[in-house]
Amino acid sequence: MRVVIAEDLFLLRDGLVRMLEAFGFEIVAAVASGPELSRALAELAPDVAVVDVRLPPSFTDEGLQCALEARKARPGLPVLVLSQHVEQLYARELLADGRGGVGYLLKDRVFDAEQFVDAVRRVASGGTAMDPQVIAQLLSRRARDRPMAKLTPREVEVMELVAQGRSNAAIATRLVITERAVAKHTSNIFGKLALPPSDDDNRRVLAVLAYLDRG
């Protein structure tokens, strides 16, 4: 699997390269700025890009904007964005085109190698990997809204895991319940949120996140 990494801090960039290579990924480029990232994505056509939100020269959202532009040129390009803090706007922008192959993790997650590598693989395969803290903030912001208020505590737990991109089997294992129970909770959630059920995990995650984050 071919990866482009964009991170301006040398030690973190080097650490990401070494970690992913240890898990069998091929790093085709490891860059430190927005312009370098744009060129690498356009010329190398990687299977997935791991991108820091803030890159030179602007140090604002340069990395995210480069990734979004690359996804316009190549729809569905898998992108995993890394950020120091939870920024709901970044999550919304990343999900705005409704396509899969996206992820948003806090940089702290990088230090859990298995969790991070799982997120990279999930995004590369067209799935979604959203940081639990991002989901928690979105849920918290919407908690007083009428549809959200209809959810039971167990349904909220299931929804948080669904939004992270977890499969029904993974959710069942995490919550120590059956897959049939997970399917029932998921069906109830979509019904209460007026969202049609779907067997496509990525589509249901994007739909739930889009609903939660709409202003």
DOTISE-25629 format. One line per field, with one value per atom (N, C-alpha, C): residue number from 0; residue in three letters; atom name; x, y, z. Coordinates in nm, 2 decimals. Each point is the difference from the previous one (the first is absolute). Layout:
# DOTISE-25629
nr [NUM:...] $
rest [Ala:...] $
atom [CA:...] $
u [X:...] $
v [Y:...] $
w [Z:...] $
***
This chain:
# DOTISE-25629
nr [0:0:0:1:1:1:2:2:2:3:3:3:4:4:4:5:5:5:6:6:6:7:7:7:8:8:8:9:9:9:10:10:10:11:11:11:12:12:12:13:13:13:14:14:14:15:15:15:16:16:16:17:17:17:18:18:18:19:19:19:20:20:20:21:21:21:22:22:22:23:23:23:24:24:24:25:25:25:26:26:26:27:27:27:28:28:28:29:29:29:30:30:30:31:31:31:32:32:32:33:33:33:34:34:34:35:35:35:36:36:36:37:37:37:38:38:38:39:39:39:40:40:40:41:41:41:42:42:42:43:43:43:44:44:44:45:45:45:46:46:46:47:47:47:48:48:48:49:49:49:50:50:50:51:51:51:52:52:52:53:53:53:54:54:54:55:55:55:56:56:56:57:57:57:58:58:58:59:59:59:60:60:60:61:61:61:62:62:62:63:63:63:64:64:64:65:65:65:66:66:66:67:67:67:68:68:68:69:69:69:70:70:70:71:71:71:72:72:72:73:73:73:74:74:74:75:75:75:76:76:76:77:77:77:78:78:78:79:79:79:80:80:80:81:81:81:82:82:82:83:83:83:84:84:84:85:85:85:86:86:86:87:87:87:88:88:88:89:89:89:90:90:90:91:91:91:92:92:92:93:93:93:94:94:94:95:95:95:96:96:96:97:97:97:98:98:98:99:99:99:100:100:100:101:101:101:102:102:102:103:103:103:104:104:104:105:105:105:106:106:106:107:107:107:108:108:108:109:109:109:110:110:110:111:111:111:112:112:112:113:113:113:114:114:114:115:115:115:116:116:116:117:117:117:118:118:118:119:119:119:120:120:120:121:121:121:122:122:122:123:123:123:124:124:124:125:125:125:126:126:126:127:127:127:128:128:128:129:129:129:130:130:130:131:131:131:132:132:132:133:133:133:134:134:134:135:135:135:136:136:136:137:137:137:138:138:138:139:139:139:140:140:140:141:141:141:142:142:142:143:143:143:144:144:144:145:145:145:146:146:146:147:147:147:148:148:148:149:149:149:150:150:150:151:151:151:152:152:152:153:153:153:154:154:154:155:155:155:156:156:156:157:157:157:158:158:158:159:159:159:160:160:160:161:161:161:162:162:162:163:163:163:164:164:164:165:165:165:166:166:166:167:167:167:168:168:168:169:169:169:170:170:170:171:171:171:172:172:172:173:173:173:174:174:174:175:175:175:176:176:176:177:177:177:178:178:178:179:179:179:180:180:180:181:181:181:182:182:182:183:183:183:184:184:184:185:185:185:186:186:186:187:187:187:188:188:188:189:189:189:190:190:190:191:191:191:192:192:192:193:193:193:194:194:194:195:195:195:196:196:196:197:197:197:198:198:198:199:199:199:200:200:200:201:201:201:202:202:202:203:203:203:204:204:204:205:205:205:206:206:206:207:207:207:208:208:208:209:209:209:210:210:210:211:211:211:212:212:212:213:213:213:214:214:214] $
rest [Met:Met:Met:Arg:Arg:Arg:Val:Val:Val:Val:Val:Val:Ile:Ile:Ile:Ala:Ala:Ala:Glu:Glu:Glu:Asp:Asp:Asp:Leu:Leu:Leu:Phe:Phe:Phe:Leu:Leu:Leu:Leu:Leu:Leu:Arg:Arg:Arg:Asp:Asp:Asp:Gly:Gly:Gly:Leu:Leu:Leu:Val:Val:Val:Arg:Arg:Arg:Met:Met:Met:Leu:Leu:Leu:Glu:Glu:Glu:Ala:Ala:Ala:Phe:Phe:Phe:Gly:Gly:Gly:Phe:Phe:Phe:Glu:Glu:Glu:Ile:Ile:Ile:Val:Val:Val:Ala:Ala:Ala:Ala:Ala:Ala:Val:Val:Val:Ala:Ala:Ala:Ser:Ser:Ser:Gly:Gly:Gly:Pro:Pro:Pro:Glu:Glu:Glu:Leu:Leu:Leu:Ser:Ser:Ser:Arg:Arg:Arg:Ala:Ala:Ala:Leu:Leu:Leu:Ala:Ala:Ala:Glu:Glu:Glu:Leu:Leu:Leu:Ala:Ala:Ala:Pro:Pro:Pro:Asp:Asp:Asp:Val:Val:Val:Ala:Ala:Ala:Val:Val:Val:Val:Val:Val:Asp:Asp:Asp:Val:Val:Val:Arg:Arg:Arg:Leu:Leu:Leu:Pro:Pro:Pro:Pro:Pro:Pro:Ser:Ser:Ser:Phe:Phe:Phe:Thr:Thr:Thr:Asp:Asp:Asp:Glu:Glu:Glu:Gly:Gly:Gly:Leu:Leu:Leu:Gln:Gln:Gln:Cys:Cys:Cys:Ala:Ala:Ala:Leu:Leu:Leu:Glu:Glu:Glu:Ala:Ala:Ala:Arg:Arg:Arg:Lys:Lys:Lys:Ala:Ala:Ala:Arg:Arg:Arg:Pro:Pro:Pro:Gly:Gly:Gly:Leu:Leu:Leu:Pro:Pro:Pro:Val:Val:Val:Leu:Leu:Leu:Val:Val:Val:Leu:Leu:Leu:Ser:Ser:Ser:Gln:Gln:Gln:His:His:His:Val:Val:Val:Glu:Glu:Glu:Gln:Gln:Gln:Leu:Leu:Leu:Tyr:Tyr:Tyr:Ala:Ala:Ala:Arg:Arg:Arg:Glu:Glu:Glu:Leu:Leu:Leu:Leu:Leu:Leu:Ala:Ala:Ala:Asp:Asp:Asp:Gly:Gly:Gly:Arg:Arg:Arg:Gly:Gly:Gly:Gly:Gly:Gly:Val:Val:Val:Gly:Gly:Gly:Tyr:Tyr:Tyr:Leu:Leu:Leu:Leu:Leu:Leu:Lys:Lys:Lys:Asp:Asp:Asp:Arg:Arg:Arg:Val:Val:Val:Phe:Phe:Phe:Asp:Asp:Asp:Ala:Ala:Ala:Glu:Glu:Glu:Gln:Gln:Gln:Phe:Phe:Phe:Val:Val:Val:Asp:Asp:Asp:Ala:Ala:Ala:Val:Val:Val:Arg:Arg:Arg:Arg:Arg:Arg:Val:Val:Val:Ala:Ala:Ala:Ser:Ser:Ser:Gly:Gly:Gly:Gly:Gly:Gly:Thr:Thr:Thr:Ala:Ala:Ala:Met:Met:Met:Asp:Asp:Asp:Pro:Pro:Pro:Gln:Gln:Gln:Val:Val:Val:Ile:Ile:Ile:Ala:Ala:Ala:Gln:Gln:Gln:Leu:Leu:Leu:Leu:Leu:Leu:Ser:Ser:Ser:Arg:Arg:Arg:Arg:Arg:Arg:Ala:Ala:Ala:Arg:Arg:Arg:Asp:Asp:Asp:Arg:Arg:Arg:Pro:Pro:Pro:Met:Met:Met:Ala:Ala:Ala:Lys:Lys:Lys:Leu:Leu:Leu:Thr:Thr:Thr:Pro:Pro:Pro:Arg:Arg:Arg:Glu:Glu:Glu:Val:Val:Val:Glu:Glu:Glu:Val:Val:Val:Met:Met:Met:Glu:Glu:Glu:Leu:Leu:Leu:Val:Val:Val:Ala:Ala:Ala:Gln:Gln:Gln:Gly:Gly:Gly:Arg:Arg:Arg:Ser:Ser:Ser:Asn:Asn:Asn:Ala:Ala:Ala:Ala:Ala:Ala:Ile:Ile:Ile:Ala:Ala:Ala:Thr:Thr:Thr:Arg:Arg:Arg:Leu:Leu:Leu:Val:Val:Val:Ile:Ile:Ile:Thr:Thr:Thr:Glu:Glu:Glu:Arg:Arg:Arg:Ala:Ala:Ala:Val:Val:Val:Ala:Ala:Ala:Lys:Lys:Lys:His:His:His:Thr:Thr:Thr:Ser:Ser:Ser:Asn:Asn:Asn:Ile:Ile:Ile:Phe:Phe:Phe:Gly:Gly:Gly:Lys:Lys:Lys:Leu:Leu:Leu:Ala:Ala:Ala:Leu:Leu:Leu:Pro:Pro:Pro:Pro:Pro:Pro:Ser:Ser:Ser:Asp:Asp:Asp:Asp:Asp:Asp:Asp:Asp:Asp:Asn:Asn:Asn:Arg:Arg:Arg:Arg:Arg:Arg:Val:Val:Val:Leu:Leu:Leu:Ala:Ala:Ala:Val:Val:Val:Leu:Leu:Leu:Ala:Ala:Ala:Tyr:Tyr:Tyr:Leu:Leu:Leu:Asp:Asp:Asp:Arg:Arg:Arg:Gly:Gly:Gly] $
atom [N:CA:C:N:CA:C:N:CA:C:N:CA:C:N:CA:C:N:CA:C:N:CA:C:N:CA:C:N:CA:C:N:CA:C:N:CA:C:N:CA:C:N:CA:C:N:CA:C:N:CA:C:N:CA:C:N:CA:C:N:CA:C:N:CA:C:N:CA:C:N:CA:C:N:CA:C:N:CA:C:N:CA:C:N:CA:C:N:CA:C:N:CA:C:N:CA:C:N:CA:C:N:CA:C:N:CA:C:N:CA:C:N:CA:C:N:CA:C:N:CA:C:N:CA:C:N:CA:C:N:CA:C:N:CA:C:N:CA:C:N:CA:C:N:CA:C:N:CA:C:N:CA:C:N:CA:C:N:CA:C:N:CA:C:N:CA:C:N:CA:C:N:CA:C:N:CA:C:N:CA:C:N:CA:C:N:CA:C:N:CA:C:N:CA:C:N:CA:C:N:CA:C:N:CA:C:N:CA:C:N:CA:C:N:CA:C:N:CA:C:N:CA:C:N:CA:C:N:CA:C:N:CA:C:N:CA:C:N:CA:C:N:CA:C:N:CA:C:N:CA:C:N:CA:C:N:CA:C:N:CA:C:N:CA:C:N:CA:C:N:CA:C:N:CA:C:N:CA:C:N:CA:C:N:CA:C:N:CA:C:N:CA:C:N:CA:C:N:CA:C:N:CA:C:N:CA:C:N:CA:C:N:CA:C:N:CA:C:N:CA:C:N:CA:C:N:CA:C:N:CA:C:N:CA:C:N:CA:C:N:CA:C:N:CA:C:N:CA:C:N:CA:C:N:CA:C:N:CA:C:N:CA:C:N:CA:C:N:CA:C:N:CA:C:N:CA:C:N:CA:C:N:CA:C:N:CA:C:N:CA:C:N:CA:C:N:CA:C:N:CA:C:N:CA:C:N:CA:C:N:CA:C:N:CA:C:N:CA:C:N:CA:C:N:CA:C:N:CA:C:N:CA:C:N:CA:C:N:CA:C:N:CA:C:N:CA:C:N:CA:C:N:CA:C:N:CA:C:N:CA:C:N:CA:C:N:CA:C:N:CA:C:N:CA:C:N:CA:C:N:CA:C:N:CA:C:N:CA:C:N:CA:C:N:CA:C:N:CA:C:N:CA:C:N:CA:C:N:CA:C:N:CA:C:N:CA:C:N:CA:C:N:CA:C:N:CA:C:N:CA:C:N:CA:C:N:CA:C:N:CA:C:N:CA:C:N:CA:C:N:CA:C:N:CA:C:N:CA:C:N:CA:C:N:CA:C:N:CA:C:N:CA:C:N:CA:C:N:CA:C:N:CA:C:N:CA:C:N:CA:C:N:CA:C:N:CA:C:N:CA:C:N:CA:C:N:CA:C:N:CA:C:N:CA:C:N:CA:C:N:CA:C:N:CA:C:N:CA:C:N:CA:C:N:CA:C:N:CA:C:N:CA:C:N:CA:C:N:CA:C:N:CA:C:N:CA:C:N:CA:C:N:CA:C:N:CA:C:N:CA:C:N:CA:C:N:CA:C:N:CA:C:N:CA:C:N:CA:C:N:CA:C:N:CA:C:N:CA:C:N:CA:C:N:CA:C:N:CA:C:N:CA:C:N:CA:C:N:CA:C:N:CA:C:N:CA:C:N:CA:C:N:CA:C:N:CA:C:N:CA:C:N:CA:C:N:CA:C:N:CA:C] $
u [0.08:-0.08:0.09:-0.02:0.08:-0.05:0.08:-0.04:0.08:-0.07:0.07:-0.03:0.11:-0.01:0.03:-0.07:0.02:0.00:0.12:0.01:0.13:-0.02:0.11:0.11:-0.04:0.09:0.08:0.13:0.09:-0.01:0.01:-0.01:-0.13:-0.11:-0.13:-0.01:0.05:-0.01:0.09:0.12:0.09:-0.06:-0.07:-0.06:-0.11:-0.08:-0.11:0.05:0.11:0.05:0.05:0.07:0.06:-0.11:-0.11:-0.11:-0.07:-0.04:-0.08:0.09:0.12:0.09:0.01:0.00:0.01:-0.12:-0.12:-0.12:-0.02:0.10:-0.01:-0.05:-0.01:-0.04:0.12:-0.02:0.10:-0.02:0.10:-0.01:0.06:-0.08:0.05:0.04:-0.04:0.04:-0.03:0.09:-0.01:0.04:-0.10:0.02:-0.03:0.04:-0.01:-0.08:-0.06:-0.07:-0.12:-0.09:-0.11:0.03:0.09:0.03:0.06:0.09:0.06:-0.11:-0.10:-0.11:-0.08:-0.03:-0.08:0.06:0.13:0.08:0.00:0.03:0.01:-0.14:-0.11:-0.13:-0.03:0.03:-0.03:0.09:0.13:0.09:0.01:-0.02:0.03:-0.13:-0.11:-0.13:0.01:0.02:0.01:-0.13:0.01:-0.12:-0.07:0.08:-0.05:0.10:-0.06:0.09:-0.03:0.11:-0.01:0.05:-0.09:0.03:-0.02:0.10:-0.02:-0.08:-0.10:-0.09:0.08:0.09:0.08:0.14:0.02:0.13:0.05:0.13:0.05:-0.06:-0.01:0.05:-0.10:-0.13:-0.10:-0.01:0.03:-0.02:-0.14:-0.10:-0.14:-0.06:-0.06:-0.06:0.05:0.13:0.06:-0.01:0.03:0.00:-0.14:-0.10:-0.14:-0.04:0.03:-0.04:0.07:0.12:0.07:-0.06:-0.04:-0.06:-0.14:-0.07:-0.14:0.01:0.10:0.02:0.04:0.08:0.04:-0.11:-0.10:-0.12:-0.09:0.00:-0.08:0.06:0.13:0.07:-0.01:0.00:-0.01:-0.10:-0.13:-0.11:0.02:-0.02:0.02:0.14:0.09:0.14:0.00:0.05:-0.01:0.10:-0.06:0.08:-0.03:0.11:-0.01:0.07:-0.08:0.05:0.04:0.11:0.04:0.00:-0.05:-0.01:0.04:0.05:0.04:-0.12:-0.10:-0.12:-0.13:-0.11:-0.13:-0.05:-0.01:-0.06:-0.12:-0.12:-0.12:-0.01:0.05:-0.01:0.08:0.12:0.08:-0.07:-0.07:-0.07:-0.11:-0.07:-0.11:0.05:0.11:0.05:0.05:0.06:0.05:-0.12:-0.11:-0.11:-0.10:0.03:-0.10:-0.04:0.10:-0.04:-0.07:-0.02:-0.08:0.07:0.13:0.07:0.08:0.03:0.07:0.15:0.07:0.15:0.04:-0.06:0.05:0.01:0.09:0.02:0.05:-0.03:0.05:0.04:0.13:0.05:0.08:-0.01:0.09:0.14:0.11:0.13:0.04:-0.07:0.03:-0.02:-0.09:-0.04:0.12:0.09:0.12:0.08:0.00:0.09:-0.06:-0.12:-0.05:0.01:0.11:0.03:-0.11:-0.05:-0.10:-0.13:-0.04:-0.12:0.02:0.12:0.03:0.00:0.07:0.02:-0.14:-0.08:-0.14:-0.07:0.01:-0.07:0.05:0.13:0.06:-0.06:0.00:-0.05:-0.15:-0.08:-0.14:-0.03:0.07:-0.02:0.05:0.11:0.05:-0.09:-0.08:-0.10:-0.13:-0.01:-0.12:-0.09:0.05:-0.09:0.03:-0.05:0.00:0.07:0.08:0.07:-0.01:-0.10:-0.01:0.04:0.08:0.05:-0.12:0.00:-0.10:-0.03:0.10:-0.02:-0.08:0.02:-0.08:-0.14:-0.03:-0.13:-0.07:0.07:-0.05:-0.04:0.08:-0.04:-0.12:0.00:-0.12:-0.13:0.01:-0.11:-0.04:0.10:-0.03:-0.07:0.05:-0.06:-0.14:-0.04:-0.13:-0.09:0.05:-0.07:-0.13:-0.02:-0.12:-0.11:0.05:-0.10:-0.10:-0.12:-0.10:0.03:0.05:0.03:0.10:0.11:0.10:-0.06:-0.09:-0.06:-0.08:-0.04:-0.07:0.08:0.13:0.09:0.02:0.00:0.03:0.15:0.04:0.15:0.07:-0.06:0.06:0.01:-0.10:0.00:0.11:0.02:0.10:0.14:0.02:0.12:0.03:-0.11:0.01:0.03:-0.07:0.02:0.15:0.05:0.14:0.10:-0.03:0.09:-0.03:-0.12:-0.04:0.07:0.00:0.06:0.15:0.06:0.14:0.04:-0.10:0.02:0.01:-0.05:0.01:-0.11:0.03:-0.10:-0.09:-0.11:-0.09:0.07:0.08:0.07:0.10:0.07:0.09:-0.08:-0.12:-0.08:-0.05:-0.05:-0.05:0.11:0.12:0.11:0.03:0.00:0.04:-0.11:-0.13:-0.10:-0.05:0.06:-0.04:-0.14:-0.05:-0.14:0.01:-0.11:0.00:-0.01:0.04:-0.01:-0.14:-0.09:-0.14:-0.05:0.05:-0.04:0.05:0.13:0.06:-0.09:-0.04:-0.08:-0.13:-0.06:-0.13:0.02:0.11:0.03:0.02:0.08:0.03:-0.13:-0.09:-0.12:-0.08:-0.01:-0.07:0.06:0.13:0.07:-0.04:0.01:-0.04:-0.14:-0.09:-0.14:-0.02:0.06:-0.02:0.06:0.11:0.06:-0.05:-0.10:-0.06:0.10:0.09:0.10:-0.03:0.00:-0.03:0.11:-0.03:0.10:0.08:0.12:0.08:0.10:0.02:0.10:0.14:0.01:0.13:0.05:0.10:0.05:0.05:0.07:0.06:-0.11:-0.10:-0.11:-0.08:-0.02:-0.08:0.08:0.13:0.09:-0.01:0.02:0.00:-0.13:-0.11:-0.13:-0.02:0.03:-0.01:0.08:0.13:0.09:-0.05:-0.05:-0.05:-0.12:-0.09:-0.12:0.04:0.10:0.04:0.06:0.08:0.08:-0.07:-0.12:-0.06:-0.04:0.01:-0.03:-0.14] $
v [-0.12:0.12:0.13:0.08:0.12:0.12:0.07:0.10:0.13:0.11:0.13:0.06:0.05:0.06:0.14:0.09:0.14:0.04:0.04:0.04:0.09:0.12:0.10:-0.03:-0.07:-0.03:-0.12:0.01:-0.10:-0.13:0.01:-0.12:-0.08:0.07:-0.07:-0.06:0.08:-0.05:-0.13:0.01:-0.12:-0.12:0.03:-0.10:-0.07:0.08:-0.05:-0.09:0.04:-0.08:-0.13:0.00:-0.12:-0.10:0.06:-0.08:-0.07:0.08:-0.06:-0.10:0.03:-0.10:-0.13:0.01:-0.12:-0.09:0.06:-0.07:-0.03:0.01:-0.04:0.10:0.13:0.11:0.04:0.05:0.06:0.15:0.07:0.15:0.06:0.05:0.06:0.14:0.07:0.14:0.03:0.08:0.05:0.15:0.09:0.14:0.09:0.12:0.09:0.13:0.02:0.12:-0.03:0.10:-0.01:-0.01:0.08:-0.01:-0.14:-0.05:-0.13:-0.11:0.01:-0.09:0.00:0.11:0.01:-0.07:0.03:-0.07:-0.15:-0.05:-0.14:-0.07:0.06:-0.06:0.00:0.10:0.01:-0.10:-0.01:-0.07:-0.15:-0.03:-0.14:-0.09:0.07:-0.08:-0.11:0.04:-0.10:-0.07:-0.11:-0.07:0.07:0.07:0.08:0.11:0.11:0.11:0.02:0.02:0.03:0.14:0.09:0.15:0.07:0.08:0.09:0.12:0.04:0.11:0.13:0.03:0.13:-0.03:0.06:-0.01:0.13:0.02:0.12:0.01:0.12:0.13:0.07:-0.04:0.08:-0.04:-0.13:-0.06:0.02:0.00:0.01:-0.13:-0.02:-0.13:-0.04:0.04:-0.03:-0.15:-0.08:-0.15:-0.05:0.05:-0.04:0.05:0.12:0.06:-0.07:-0.03:-0.07:-0.14:-0.07:-0.13:0.01:0.11:0.02:0.03:0.08:0.02:-0.12:-0.09:-0.12:-0.09:0.00:-0.09:0.05:0.13:0.05:-0.05:0.00:-0.04:-0.15:-0.07:-0.15:-0.04:0.00:-0.03:-0.13:0.01:-0.12:-0.03:0.09:-0.02:-0.02:-0.11:-0.02:0.09:0.07:0.10:-0.01:-0.02:0.00:0.12:0.09:0.13:-0.01:0.06:0.00:0.14:0.02:0.13:0.00:0.11:0.01:0.01:0.07:0.02:-0.04:-0.02:-0.02:0.13:0.00:0.11:-0.05:0.03:-0.06:0.05:0.12:0.05:-0.09:-0.05:-0.08:-0.13:-0.06:-0.13:0.03:0.11:0.03:0.02:0.07:0.02:-0.13:-0.09:-0.12:-0.09:0.00:-0.08:0.06:0.13:0.07:-0.06:-0.07:-0.05:-0.13:-0.06:-0.12:-0.12:0.00:-0.12:-0.06:-0.13:-0.07:0.02:-0.09:0.02:0.12:0.03:0.12:-0.04:0.07:-0.01:0.12:0.02:0.12:-0.05:0.00:-0.05:0.11:0.00:0.09:-0.07:0.09:-0.05:-0.10:0.01:-0.09:-0.15:-0.02:-0.14:-0.06:0.08:-0.05:-0.09:0.03:-0.08:-0.14:-0.02:-0.14:-0.06:-0.07:-0.04:-0.09:-0.09:-0.09:0.08:0.09:0.08:0.09:0.06:0.09:-0.07:-0.11:-0.08:-0.06:-0.04:-0.04:0.11:0.12:0.12:0.02:0.00:0.02:-0.11:-0.12:-0.11:0.02:0.04:0.02:0.11:0.11:0.11:-0.04:-0.07:-0.04:-0.09:-0.08:-0.09:0.07:0.13:0.07:0.02:-0.03:0.01:0.14:0.01:0.12:-0.03:0.09:-0.01:0.14:0.02:0.13:-0.02:0.10:-0.01:0.00:-0.08:0.00:0.13:0.09:0.13:0.09:-0.02:0.08:-0.04:-0.13:-0.05:0.04:0.00:0.04:0.15:0.08:0.14:0.03:-0.07:0.01:-0.04:-0.11:-0.05:0.09:0.05:0.10:0.12:0.05:0.13:-0.02:-0.12:-0.03:-0.06:-0.02:-0.08:0.06:0.13:0.06:0.00:-0.03:0.00:-0.12:0.02:-0.10:-0.14:-0.01:-0.14:-0.07:0.07:-0.06:-0.04:0.08:-0.02:-0.13:-0.05:-0.12:-0.13:0.02:-0.12:-0.05:-0.13:-0.05:0.00:-0.01:0.00:-0.11:-0.12:-0.11:0.04:0.06:0.05:0.10:0.09:0.10:-0.07:-0.10:-0.08:-0.06:-0.07:-0.06:0.10:0.12:0.10:0.05:0.02:0.05:-0.10:-0.13:-0.10:-0.01:0.01:0.00:0.12:0.12:0.12:-0.01:-0.08:-0.03:-0.08:-0.07:-0.09:-0.15:-0.03:-0.14:-0.08:-0.13:-0.09:-0.05:-0.06:-0.05:-0.11:-0.08:-0.10:0.07:0.10:0.07:0.07:0.06:0.06:-0.10:-0.12:-0.10:-0.05:-0.02:-0.04:0.11:0.12:0.12:0.01:-0.02:0.03:-0.13:-0.12:-0.13:-0.03:0.02:-0.03:-0.08:-0.05:-0.07:0.09:-0.05:0.08:0.03:-0.09:0.02:0.12:0.01:0.12:0.13:-0.01:0.12:0.05:-0.10:0.03:0.06:-0.05:0.06:0.14:0.02:0.14:0.10:-0.05:0.09:0.03:-0.10:0.03:0.10:-0.01:0.09:0.14:0.01:0.13:0.07:-0.07:0.06:0.04:-0.08:0.04:0.13:0.01:0.12:0.12:-0.02:0.12:0.02:-0.07:0.01:-0.02:-0.10:-0.03:-0.15:-0.02:-0.14:-0.10:-0.12:-0.10:-0.03:-0.05:-0.04:-0.11:-0.10:-0.10:0.05:0.12:0.06:0.07:-0.05:0.06:0.14:0.02:0.14:0.10:-0.04:0.09:0.04:-0.10:0.03:0.09:-0.02:0.09:0.14:0.02:0.13:0.07:-0.08:0.06:0.05:-0.09:0.04:0.12:0.00:0.12:0.12:-0.01:0.12:0.06:-0.09:0.04:0.07:-0.06:0.05:0.14:0.01:0.12:0.12:-0.03:0.11:0.11:0.12:0.11:0.04] $
w [0.00:0.00:0.00:-0.10:-0.02:0.08:0.08:0.09:-0.02:0.00:0.00:0.14:0.07:0.13:-0.01:0.07:0.01:0.14:0.05:0.14:0.01:0.06:0.00:0.11:0.10:0.11:-0.04:-0.01:-0.05:0.08:0.13:0.09:-0.02:0.00:-0.02:-0.14:-0.10:-0.14:-0.01:0.05:0.00:0.07:0.12:0.07:-0.07:-0.07:-0.08:-0.11:-0.07:-0.10:0.05:0.11:0.05:0.05:0.06:0.06:-0.12:-0.10:-0.11:-0.08:-0.02:-0.07:0.08:0.13:0.08:-0.01:-0.04:-0.02:-0.15:-0.08:-0.14:-0.10:0.04:-0.09:-0.08:-0.12:-0.09:0.01:0.05:0.01:-0.13:-0.08:-0.13:0.01:0.11:0.02:0.14:0.06:0.14:-0.01:0.00:-0.03:0.12:0.00:0.11:-0.02:-0.12:-0.03:-0.10:0.00:-0.09:-0.15:-0.05:-0.14:-0.04:0.09:-0.02:0.00:0.09:0.01:-0.12:-0.05:-0.12:-0.12:-0.01:-0.11:0.01:0.13:0.02:-0.03:0.04:-0.02:-0.15:-0.07:-0.14:-0.08:0.03:-0.08:0.04:0.12:0.05:0.01:0.01:0.01:0.11:0.12:0.11:0.03:0.07:0.04:0.12:0.08:0.11:0.04:0.05:0.04:0.15:0.08:0.14:0.01:0.04:-0.01:0.13:0.04:0.11:-0.05:0.08:-0.04:-0.02:0.09:0.00:-0.07:-0.11:-0.07:-0.05:-0.02:-0.06:-0.14:-0.06:0.06:0.09:0.00:0.07:0.15:0.03:0.13:0.06:-0.09:0.04:-0.03:-0.12:-0.04:-0.13:-0.03:-0.13:-0.04:0.09:-0.03:-0.04:0.08:-0.03:-0.14:-0.03:-0.12:-0.12:0.01:-0.10:-0.03:0.11:-0.01:-0.06:0.03:-0.06:-0.15:-0.04:-0.14:-0.07:0.06:-0.07:-0.01:0.09:-0.01:-0.10:-0.03:-0.12:-0.13:-0.01:-0.12:-0.01:0.11:0.00:0.10:-0.03:0.09:0.07:0.13:0.08:0.05:-0.03:0.05:0.15:0.06:0.14:0.07:0.10:0.08:0.15:0.07:0.15:0.05:0.06:0.05:0.15:0.04:0.14:0.05:0.12:0.06:0.14:0.05:0.14:0.09:-0.05:0.08:-0.08:0.07:-0.07:-0.06:-0.13:-0.07:-0.08:0.04:-0.06:-0.15:-0.03:-0.13:-0.10:0.05:-0.09:-0.03:0.10:-0.02:-0.10:0.01:-0.09:-0.14:-0.02:-0.13:-0.06:0.08:-0.05:-0.05:0.07:-0.03:-0.11:-0.03:-0.08:-0.13:-0.07:-0.13:0.00:0.12:0.02:-0.05:-0.03:-0.05:0.12:-0.02:0.10:-0.01:0.08:0.00:0.07:0.11:0.08:0.15:0.06:0.14:0.07:0.13:0.07:0.14:0.03:0.13:0.07:0.13:0.07:0.00:0.01:-0.01:0.11:0.11:0.12:-0.05:-0.09:-0.04:-0.08:-0.05:-0.07:0.09:0.13:0.09:0.04:-0.04:0.00:-0.13:-0.03:-0.13:-0.07:0.07:-0.05:-0.04:0.09:-0.03:-0.12:0.00:-0.11:-0.14:0.00:-0.12:-0.05:0.10:-0.04:-0.06:0.05:-0.06:-0.14:-0.03:-0.13:-0.10:0.05:-0.09:-0.03:0.10:-0.02:-0.10:0.02:-0.10:-0.14:-0.01:-0.13:-0.07:0.08:-0.07:-0.03:0.03:-0.03:0.11:0.12:0.12:0.07:0.12:0.08:0.14:0.04:0.13:0.07:0.09:0.06:0.15:0.05:0.14:0.10:0.10:0.10:0.06:0.02:0.06:-0.10:-0.13:-0.09:0.01:0.00:0.01:0.13:0.11:0.13:-0.01:-0.06:0.00:-0.09:-0.11:-0.09:0.07:0.07:0.07:0.11:0.07:0.11:-0.04:-0.12:-0.05:-0.04:-0.05:-0.05:0.11:0.12:0.10:0.04:-0.01:0.04:-0.11:-0.13:-0.11:0.02:-0.05:0.02:-0.05:-0.12:-0.05:0.09:0.04:0.08:0.14:0.05:0.13:0.00:-0.12:0.00:0.01:-0.01:0.01:0.14:0.02:0.13:0.03:0.12:0.03:-0.08:-0.01:-0.08:-0.15:-0.05:-0.14:-0.03:0.10:-0.01:-0.01:0.09:0.00:-0.14:-0.05:-0.13:-0.11:0.01:-0.10:-0.01:0.12:0.01:-0.07:0.02:-0.07:-0.15:-0.04:-0.14:-0.07:0.07:-0.06:-0.01:0.08:-0.01:-0.12:-0.05:-0.12:0.04:0.12:0.05:-0.07:-0.03:-0.05:0.11:-0.04:0.10:0.09:-0.06:0.08:0.10:-0.04:0.09:0.11:-0.03:0.10:0.10:-0.05:0.09:0.10:-0.05:0.08:0.11:-0.04:0.09:0.11:-0.04:0.10:0.06:-0.04:0.06:-0.02:-0.13:-0.04:-0.13:-0.05:-0.12:-0.12:-0.12:-0.12:-0.03:0.03:-0.02:0.08:0.12:0.09:-0.06:-0.05:-0.06:-0.12:-0.09:-0.12:0.05:0.10:0.05:0.05:0.08:0.05:-0.12:-0.10:-0.11:-0.08:-0.01:-0.07:0.07:0.14:0.08:-0.01:0.00:-0.01:-0.13:-0.11:-0.13:-0.01:0.06:0.01:0.07:0.12:0.09:-0.06:-0.08:-0.07:-0.14:-0.04:-0.13:-0.11:0.02:-0.10:-0.04:-0.13:-0.05:0.04:0.05:0.03:-0.13:0.02:-0.12:0.05:-0.09:0.02:-0.02:-0.07:-0.03:0.12:0.07:0.12:-0.02:-0.11:-0.03:-0.02:-0.08:-0.02:0.12:0.09:0.12:0.09:0.01:0.08:-0.05:-0.13:-0.05:0.02:-0.02:0.02:0.14:0.10:0.14:0.03:-0.04:0.03:-0.06:-0.13:-0.07:0.08:0.05:0.07:0.13:0.08:0.12:-0.01:-0.11:-0.01:-0.08:-0.05:-0.08:0.09:-0.05:0.09:-0.01] $
***
